[in-house]
Amino acid sequence: MKKFIDPFDYAKEIAHSIMPGILLTTKADEKVNTMTIGWGTLGVEWNKAIFTVYVRTSRFTHVLLEKNPEFTISIPYGAYDKKILGKAGVISGRDGDKIKMLGLTLVEPEVVSVPAIKELPLTLECKVIFKNEQPLSDITCDNVSHLYPQEVDNINIGRNKYPHTAYYGEIVSAYIIE
């Protein structure tokens, strides 16, 4: 069962959850993948409720978003297993079925083709309406040296040399899985 919500009524919960981590889930070619993200923005642009995510161009999630520009955001609400966010942030979907590895329960979406995740029940369904790669040349030197060290070539975990693409997702449905 789902309780439909206005995401702005839960803005505080969403904002406080981003930094410790939330899940970004994608689906393409019948493959569902999720990853932990710690960067995201809830806001309004073009008179639409938007959730913007930032995904490194090296990530498997980036590949899936390029094939299917829809995603869900799953946010902790109530008690949850904190190990989910830790493990989802270090396992790559390229290496196998991350949903199965993490023991996550997929829930049918309302509008998009990407499922929600029961274990993190506050859900935003989003359709990408704009994307923009963030060129390193446009980012401050301090942020580039700290967040995009060019001598690191790790494509799976933490900081690396690859830039982010900002995906602006129009929130087309929002709910709490009960």
SETITOR-520874 format. One line per field, with one value per residue: residue number from 1; residue in one letter; x, y, z of N, C-alpha, C in turn. Coordinates in pm, whole numbers, plus 50000, padded with zeros to 5 digits. Layout:
// SETITOR-520874
nuse: NUM | ...
fike: A | ...
nu: X | ...
nv: Y | ...
nw: Z | ...
cau: X | ...
cav: Y | ...
caw: Z | ...
cu: X | ...
cv: Y | ...
cw: Z | ...
This chain:
// SETITOR-520874
nuse: 1 | 2 | 3 | 4 | 5 | 6 | 7 | 8 | 9 | 10 | 11 | 12 | 13 | 14 | 15 | 16 | 17 | 18 | 19 | 20 | 21 | 22 | 23 | 24 | 25 | 26 | 27 | 28 | 29 | 30 | 31 | 32 | 33 | 34 | 35 | 36 | 37 | 38 | 39 | 40 | 41 | 42 | 43 | 44 | 45 | 46 | 47 | 48 | 49 | 50 | 51 | 52 | 53 | 54 | 55 | 56 | 57 | 58 | 59 | 60 | 61 | 62 | 63 | 64 | 65 | 66 | 67 | 68 | 69 | 70 | 71 | 72 | 73 | 74 | 75 | 76 | 77 | 78 | 79 | 80 | 81 | 82 | 83 | 84 | 85 | 86 | 87 | 88 | 89 | 90 | 91 | 92 | 93 | 94 | 95 | 96 | 97 | 98 | 99 | 100 | 101 | 102 | 103 | 104 | 105 | 106 | 107 | 108 | 109 | 110 | 111 | 112 | 113 | 114 | 115 | 116 | 117 | 118 | 119 | 120 | 121 | 122 | 123 | 124 | 125 | 126 | 127 | 128 | 129 | 130 | 131 | 132 | 133 | 134 | 135 | 136 | 137 | 138 | 139 | 140 | 141 | 142 | 143 | 144 | 145 | 146 | 147 | 148 | 149 | 150 | 151 | 152 | 153 | 154 | 155 | 156 | 157 | 158 | 159 | 160 | 161 | 162 | 163 | 164 | 165 | 166 | 167 | 168 | 169 | 170 | 171 | 172 | 173 | 174 | 175 | 176 | 177 | 178
fike: M | K | K | F | I | D | P | F | D | Y | A | K | E | I | A | H | S | I | M | P | G | I | L | L | T | T | K | A | D | E | K | V | N | T | M | T | I | G | W | G | T | L | G | V | E | W | N | K | A | I | F | T | V | Y | V | R | T | S | R | F | T | H | V | L | L | E | K | N | P | E | F | T | I | S | I | P | Y | G | A | Y | D | K | K | I | L | G | K | A | G | V | I | S | G | R | D | G | D | K | I | K | M | L | G | L | T | L | V | E | P | E | V | V | S | V | P | A | I | K | E | L | P | L | T | L | E | C | K | V | I | F | K | N | E | Q | P | L | S | D | I | T | C | D | N | V | S | H | L | Y | P | Q | E | V | D | N | I | N | I | G | R | N | K | Y | P | H | T | A | Y | Y | G | E | I | V | S | A | Y | I | I | E
nu: 50084 | 50042 | 50102 | 50019 | 50199 | 50289 | 50596 | 50727 | 50620 | 50769 | 51022 | 51219 | 51283 | 51379 | 51598 | 51766 | 51835 | 51987 | 52271 | 52377 | 52296 | 52098 | 51899 | 51940 | 51769 | 51772 | 51666 | 51712 | 51697 | 51574 | 51727 | 51765 | 51911 | 52068 | 52208 | 52394 | 52363 | 52496 | 52464 | 52226 | 51932 | 51635 | 51386 | 51246 | 51196 | 51130 | 50864 | 50803 | 50812 | 51122 | 51379 | 51714 | 51986 | 52326 | 52553 | 52843 | 53021 | 53144 | 53003 | 52793 | 52526 | 52503 | 52526 | 52284 | 52094 | 52135 | 52030 | 51763 | 51585 | 51471 | 51411 | 51405 | 51397 | 51485 | 51422 | 51528 | 51283 | 51161 | 51247 | 51532 | 51765 | 52083 | 52302 | 52232 | 52264 | 52540 | 52648 | 52532 | 52668 | 52924 | 52929 | 52927 | 52682 | 52758 | 52884 | 52700 | 52371 | 52271 | 52046 | 51944 | 52173 | 52170 | 51934 | 51695 | 51355 | 51158 | 50916 | 50628 | 50620 | 50435 | 50418 | 50660 | 50901 | 51072 | 51128 | 51030 | 51185 | 51116 | 51237 | 51340 | 51125 | 51018 | 50945 | 51038 | 50933 | 51081 | 51121 | 51363 | 51419 | 51606 | 51956 | 52301 | 52638 | 52894 | 53153 | 53493 | 53652 | 53488 | 53453 | 53550 | 53900 | 53974 | 53762 | 53790 | 54048 | 54002 | 53766 | 53783 | 54033 | 54293 | 54489 | 54383 | 54223 | 53998 | 53700 | 53482 | 53443 | 53400 | 53589 | 53702 | 53854 | 53654 | 53396 | 53071 | 52736 | 52461 | 52137 | 51822 | 51534 | 51193 | 50955 | 50721 | 50558 | 50501 | 50541 | 50486 | 50579 | 50381
nv: 49882 | 50228 | 50555 | 50850 | 51152 | 51502 | 51597 | 51821 | 51856 | 51684 | 51779 | 51845 | 51592 | 51467 | 51633 | 51603 | 51339 | 51307 | 51360 | 51153 | 50943 | 50820 | 50613 | 50581 | 50458 | 50278 | 50157 | 49959 | 49778 | 49563 | 49535 | 49613 | 49851 | 49987 | 50260 | 50414 | 50753 | 51071 | 51324 | 51550 | 51732 | 51885 | 52072 | 52348 | 52397 | 52539 | 52561 | 52317 | 52040 | 51920 | 51674 | 51666 | 51472 | 51366 | 51205 | 51021 | 50998 | 50758 | 50560 | 50267 | 50318 | 50557 | 50467 | 50322 | 50528 | 50681 | 50516 | 50482 | 50740 | 50767 | 50749 | 50631 | 50762 | 50653 | 50694 | 50684 | 50627 | 50619 | 50322 | 50145 | 49931 | 50025 | 49920 | 49873 | 50111 | 50148 | 49916 | 49931 | 50140 | 50052 | 49826 | 49734 | 49749 | 49647 | 49414 | 49219 | 49120 | 49360 | 49425 | 49177 | 49085 | 49260 | 49199 | 49336 | 49458 | 49498 | 49734 | 49786 | 50061 | 50375 | 50562 | 50582 | 50357 | 50241 | 50056 | 50105 | 50090 | 49893 | 49883 | 50135 | 50356 | 50617 | 50758 | 50893 | 50928 | 50984 | 51161 | 51230 | 51556 | 51729 | 51732 | 51765 | 51758 | 51813 | 52005 | 51971 | 52193 | 52402 | 52394 | 52486 | 52508 | 52407 | 52227 | 52051 | 51939 | 51813 | 51652 | 51536 | 51396 | 51364 | 51171 | 50939 | 50640 | 50491 | 50350 | 50264 | 50328 | 50601 | 50910 | 51008 | 51063 | 51118 | 51323 | 51450 | 51396 | 51603 | 51519 | 51629 | 51552 | 51545 | 51527 | 51292 | 51133 | 51074 | 50909 | 50717 | 50399 | 50171
nw: 50000 | 49933 | 50049 | 49920 | 49870 | 49906 | 49800 | 49905 | 50154 | 50296 | 50287 | 50479 | 50591 | 50362 | 50288 | 50514 | 50489 | 50261 | 50282 | 50461 | 50301 | 50030 | 49812 | 49464 | 49201 | 48898 | 48573 | 48291 | 47988 | 48115 | 48344 | 48676 | 48885 | 49171 | 49356 | 49618 | 49691 | 49782 | 49712 | 49609 | 49509 | 49605 | 49457 | 49265 | 48927 | 48611 | 48680 | 48794 | 49021 | 49115 | 49137 | 49159 | 49060 | 49087 | 48897 | 48851 | 48545 | 48502 | 48628 | 48652 | 48686 | 48546 | 48281 | 48260 | 48306 | 48079 | 47887 | 47970 | 48070 | 48338 | 48691 | 49033 | 49362 | 49674 | 50005 | 50342 | 50592 | 50894 | 51083 | 50958 | 50787 | 50816 | 50687 | 50426 | 50277 | 50301 | 50178 | 49922 | 49821 | 49764 | 49610 | 49273 | 49018 | 48779 | 48833 | 48896 | 49017 | 49204 | 49355 | 49435 | 49574 | 49791 | 49911 | 49864 | 49834 | 49560 | 49448 | 49258 | 49034 | 49006 | 48789 | 48637 | 48479 | 48654 | 48947 | 49295 | 49624 | 49890 | 50145 | 50197 | 50230 | 50158 | 49866 | 49551 | 49229 | 48920 | 48610 | 48376 | 48271 | 48192 | 48139 | 48225 | 48174 | 48406 | 48347 | 48440 | 48414 | 48479 | 48748 | 49077 | 49161 | 49415 | 49470 | 49254 | 49301 | 49545 | 49511 | 49260 | 49205 | 48981 | 48967 | 49058 | 48966 | 49020 | 48947 | 49089 | 49367 | 49590 | 49565 | 49244 | 48920 | 48737 | 48597 | 48701 | 48582 | 48586 | 48649 | 48600 | 48742 | 48687 | 48936 | 48926 | 49070 | 49415 | 49723 | 50026 | 50104 | 50260
cau: 50000 | 50119 | 50040 | 50069 | 50241 | 50352 | 50734 | 50771 | 50578 | 50873 | 51150 | 51316 | 51328 | 51458 | 51725 | 51850 | 51874 | 52077 | 52412 | 52416 | 52275 | 51969 | 51921 | 51898 | 51746 | 51755 | 51630 | 51721 | 51718 | 51525 | 51822 | 51742 | 52032 | 52054 | 52335 | 52385 | 52410 | 52501 | 52443 | 52096 | 51865 | 51490 | 51357 | 51148 | 51248 | 51031 | 50735 | 50785 | 50888 | 51240 | 51486 | 51834 | 52088 | 52458 | 52608 | 52971 | 53010 | 53203 | 52917 | 52698 | 52400 | 52507 | 52495 | 52141 | 52019 | 52147 | 51939 | 51626 | 51594 | 51377 | 51472 | 51336 | 51476 | 51433 | 51473 | 51491 | 51173 | 51140 | 51358 | 51582 | 51897 | 52184 | 52398 | 52188 | 52328 | 52684 | 52679 | 52490 | 52766 | 53055 | 52911 | 52887 | 52583 | 52825 | 52934 | 52593 | 52241 | 52289 | 51918 | 51944 | 52283 | 52134 | 51808 | 51595 | 51223 | 51114 | 50774 | 50585 | 50606 | 50306 | 50424 | 50782 | 50928 | 51172 | 51061 | 51067 | 51246 | 51034 | 51314 | 51356 | 50990 | 50980 | 50982 | 51012 | 50946 | 51129 | 51154 | 51466 | 51375 | 51726 | 52081 | 52414 | 52764 | 52962 | 53294 | 53586 | 53704 | 53394 | 53445 | 53662 | 54022 | 53968 | 53672 | 53848 | 54159 | 53949 | 53662 | 53814 | 54178 | 54324 | 54581 | 54306 | 54150 | 53902 | 53568 | 53374 | 53420 | 53451 | 53639 | 53786 | 53876 | 53544 | 53299 | 52931 | 52628 | 52345 | 52010 | 51709 | 51418 | 51063 | 50890 | 50591 | 50480 | 50571 | 50462 | 50552 | 50534 | 50338
cav: 50000 | 50352 | 50680 | 50953 | 51270 | 51615 | 51584 | 51938 | 51836 | 51600 | 51839 | 51834 | 51453 | 51440 | 51706 | 51545 | 51204 | 51306 | 51351 | 51017 | 50859 | 50774 | 50527 | 50618 | 50332 | 50290 | 50032 | 49958 | 49642 | 49472 | 49529 | 49713 | 49878 | 50096 | 50305 | 50514 | 50887 | 51167 | 51456 | 51560 | 51858 | 51897 | 52211 | 52380 | 52460 | 52534 | 52544 | 52174 | 51982 | 51855 | 51620 | 51659 | 51378 | 51386 | 51070 | 51020 | 50940 | 50624 | 50468 | 50182 | 50391 | 50654 | 50391 | 50292 | 50653 | 50723 | 50430 | 50505 | 50860 | 50765 | 50693 | 50651 | 50796 | 50585 | 50769 | 50623 | 50689 | 50522 | 50230 | 50076 | 49869 | 50119 | 49847 | 49881 | 50226 | 50123 | 49814 | 49978 | 50239 | 49995 | 49716 | 49784 | 49671 | 49580 | 49285 | 49125 | 49171 | 49427 | 49417 | 49044 | 49080 | 49340 | 49148 | 49444 | 49426 | 49595 | 49767 | 49840 | 50207 | 50431 | 50634 | 50551 | 50214 | 50201 | 50024 | 50163 | 49993 | 49887 | 49902 | 50281 | 50373 | 50748 | 50737 | 50993 | 50877 | 51099 | 51153 | 51329 | 51658 | 51803 | 51677 | 51849 | 51712 | 51921 | 52005 | 52001 | 52328 | 52499 | 52368 | 52550 | 52427 | 52335 | 52113 | 51954 | 51867 | 51731 | 51558 | 51476 | 51383 | 51306 | 51059 | 50822 | 50583 | 50395 | 50385 | 50205 | 50377 | 50730 | 51014 | 50970 | 51171 | 51132 | 51427 | 51412 | 51451 | 51641 | 51478 | 51697 | 51464 | 51595 | 51433 | 51263 | 51067 | 51069 | 50832 | 50636 | 50260 | 50130
caw: 50000 | 49924 | 50093 | 49828 | 49945 | 49840 | 49846 | 49979 | 50292 | 50356 | 50246 | 50588 | 50598 | 50241 | 50298 | 50619 | 50450 | 50145 | 50317 | 50500 | 50183 | 49981 | 49697 | 49330 | 49131 | 48754 | 48506 | 48145 | 47936 | 48220 | 48455 | 48780 | 48962 | 49268 | 49414 | 49723 | 49655 | 49892 | 49652 | 49545 | 49537 | 49588 | 49427 | 49162 | 48806 | 48504 | 48748 | 48822 | 49131 | 49057 | 49220 | 49076 | 49107 | 49025 | 48878 | 48779 | 48411 | 48506 | 48702 | 48581 | 48691 | 48435 | 48160 | 48260 | 48289 | 47939 | 47810 | 48016 | 48154 | 48451 | 48811 | 49160 | 49479 | 49792 | 50120 | 50470 | 50665 | 51001 | 51106 | 50840 | 50801 | 50765 | 50604 | 50287 | 50213 | 50297 | 50079 | 49789 | 49778 | 49732 | 49515 | 49142 | 48945 | 48666 | 48880 | 48925 | 49057 | 49333 | 49427 | 49498 | 49671 | 49909 | 49965 | 49857 | 49782 | 49460 | 49450 | 49129 | 49032 | 48965 | 48663 | 48562 | 48460 | 48753 | 49073 | 49425 | 49716 | 50011 | 50268 | 50213 | 50176 | 50106 | 49726 | 49448 | 49092 | 48842 | 48467 | 48343 | 48175 | 48152 | 48192 | 48191 | 48231 | 48476 | 48307 | 48549 | 48394 | 48537 | 48892 | 49145 | 49175 | 49542 | 49457 | 49161 | 49365 | 49654 | 49470 | 49130 | 49192 | 48850 | 48979 | 49103 | 48854 | 49074 | 48893 | 49167 | 49503 | 49635 | 49474 | 49132 | 48825 | 48642 | 48633 | 48721 | 48501 | 48666 | 48590 | 48661 | 48729 | 48731 | 49028 | 48868 | 49174 | 49544 | 49818 | 50129 | 50098 | 50397
cu: 50089 | 50036 | 50101 | 50090 | 50280 | 50497 | 50782 | 50724 | 50682 | 51012 | 51256 | 51371 | 51417 | 51595 | 51819 | 51898 | 51978 | 52222 | 52451 | 52394 | 52131 | 51999 | 51863 | 51887 | 51714 | 51715 | 51643 | 51751 | 51681 | 51621 | 51792 | 51871 | 52003 | 52193 | 52306 | 52437 | 52405 | 52489 | 52308 | 52029 | 51716 | 51460 | 51250 | 51222 | 51145 | 50890 | 50702 | 50866 | 50999 | 51323 | 51604 | 51934 | 52215 | 52527 | 52737 | 52954 | 53066 | 53111 | 52825 | 52560 | 52392 | 52471 | 52345 | 52056 | 52024 | 52055 | 51793 | 51628 | 51484 | 51451 | 51377 | 51440 | 51408 | 51503 | 51434 | 51377 | 51131 | 51264 | 51400 | 51721 | 52001 | 52289 | 52360 | 52261 | 52479 | 52721 | 52643 | 52589 | 52901 | 53047 | 52867 | 52784 | 52641 | 52863 | 52826 | 52466 | 52250 | 52161 | 51911 | 52051 | 52246 | 52004 | 51697 | 51466 | 51179 | 50962 | 50738 | 50569 | 50466 | 50311 | 50543 | 50799 | 51023 | 51103 | 51113 | 51129 | 51177 | 51111 | 51344 | 51230 | 50949 | 51034 | 50943 | 51034 | 50976 | 51152 | 51252 | 51412 | 51490 | 51845 | 52195 | 52538 | 52834 | 53110 | 53385 | 53641 | 53613 | 53377 | 53567 | 53779 | 54021 | 53879 | 53727 | 53957 | 54107 | 53855 | 53689 | 53965 | 54214 | 54419 | 54510 | 54224 | 54048 | 53763 | 53454 | 53343 | 53477 | 53496 | 53720 | 53784 | 53756 | 53442 | 53159 | 52844 | 52516 | 52220 | 51897 | 51586 | 51291 | 51000 | 50747 | 50501 | 50566 | 50481 | 50552 | 50492 | 50503 | 50330
cv: 50124 | 50469 | 50790 | 51083 | 51383 | 51612 | 51703 | 51935 | 51753 | 51653 | 51825 | 51691 | 51419 | 51505 | 51644 | 51403 | 51201 | 51283 | 51214 | 50917 | 50822 | 50685 | 50587 | 50487 | 50360 | 50154 | 50051 | 49815 | 49537 | 49454 | 49645 | 49727 | 49991 | 50134 | 50407 | 50646 | 50975 | 51310 | 51453 | 51689 | 51847 | 52043 | 52226 | 52445 | 52439 | 52507 | 52398 | 52135 | 51896 | 51791 | 51600 | 51564 | 51402 | 51251 | 51079 | 50947 | 50797 | 50519 | 50387 | 50249 | 50494 | 50586 | 50366 | 50417 | 50705 | 50640 | 50457 | 50623 | 50870 | 50706 | 50708 | 50686 | 50729 | 50642 | 50697 | 50701 | 50588 | 50435 | 50162 | 50022 | 49960 | 50051 | 49855 | 49993 | 50206 | 50025 | 49861 | 50079 | 50181 | 49877 | 49778 | 49691 | 49603 | 49437 | 49183 | 49195 | 49230 | 49420 | 49285 | 49035 | 49150 | 49292 | 49251 | 49397 | 49535 | 49609 | 49830 | 49991 | 50248 | 50487 | 50592 | 50399 | 50156 | 50173 | 50105 | 50052 | 50002 | 49924 | 50049 | 50342 | 50510 | 50754 | 50855 | 50924 | 50996 | 51064 | 51265 | 51426 | 51748 | 51731 | 51763 | 51790 | 51832 | 51919 | 52045 | 52142 | 52436 | 52484 | 52430 | 52454 | 52345 | 52211 | 52008 | 51873 | 51773 | 51620 | 51485 | 51461 | 51305 | 51187 | 50930 | 50771 | 50480 | 50434 | 50336 | 50275 | 50517 | 50825 | 50953 | 51081 | 51200 | 51237 | 51367 | 51466 | 51483 | 51601 | 51544 | 51610 | 51532 | 51488 | 51413 | 51185 | 51062 | 50999 | 50768 | 50496 | 50215 | 49980
cw: 50000 | 49973 | 50005 | 49904 | 49850 | 49889 | 49928 | 50125 | 50369 | 50323 | 50355 | 50597 | 50479 | 50253 | 50400 | 50584 | 50339 | 50186 | 50371 | 50386 | 50158 | 49860 | 49570 | 49253 | 48985 | 48697 | 48356 | 48101 | 48040 | 48337 | 48550 | 48859 | 49059 | 49318 | 49523 | 49667 | 49778 | 49842 | 49584 | 49588 | 49509 | 49562 | 49320 | 49046 | 48697 | 48560 | 48778 | 48944 | 49071 | 49167 | 49126 | 49141 | 49027 | 49019 | 48798 | 48646 | 48405 | 48568 | 48610 | 48579 | 48578 | 48304 | 48151 | 48241 | 48146 | 47850 | 47843 | 48113 | 48260 | 48571 | 48928 | 49265 | 49598 | 49914 | 50249 | 50537 | 50770 | 51016 | 50976 | 50870 | 50735 | 50676 | 50456 | 50216 | 50201 | 50187 | 49937 | 49733 | 49737 | 49635 | 49382 | 49079 | 48822 | 48703 | 48910 | 48966 | 49198 | 49418 | 49503 | 49606 | 49802 | 49974 | 49965 | 49792 | 49686 | 49464 | 49316 | 49136 | 48988 | 48823 | 48577 | 48550 | 48565 | 48887 | 49192 | 49510 | 49851 | 50138 | 50298 | 50151 | 50122 | 49963 | 49638 | 49314 | 49003 | 48696 | 48435 | 48238 | 48130 | 48212 | 48145 | 48256 | 48291 | 48439 | 48423 | 48537 | 48453 | 48688 | 48958 | 49163 | 49304 | 49532 | 49361 | 49230 | 49475 | 49604 | 49338 | 49111 | 49065 | 48857 | 49022 | 48986 | 48900 | 49026 | 48981 | 49299 | 49521 | 49527 | 49361 | 49029 | 48734 | 48689 | 48654 | 48607 | 48598 | 48588 | 48668 | 48637 | 48776 | 48819 | 48978 | 48963 | 49300 | 49645 | 49923 | 50119 | 50241 | 50409
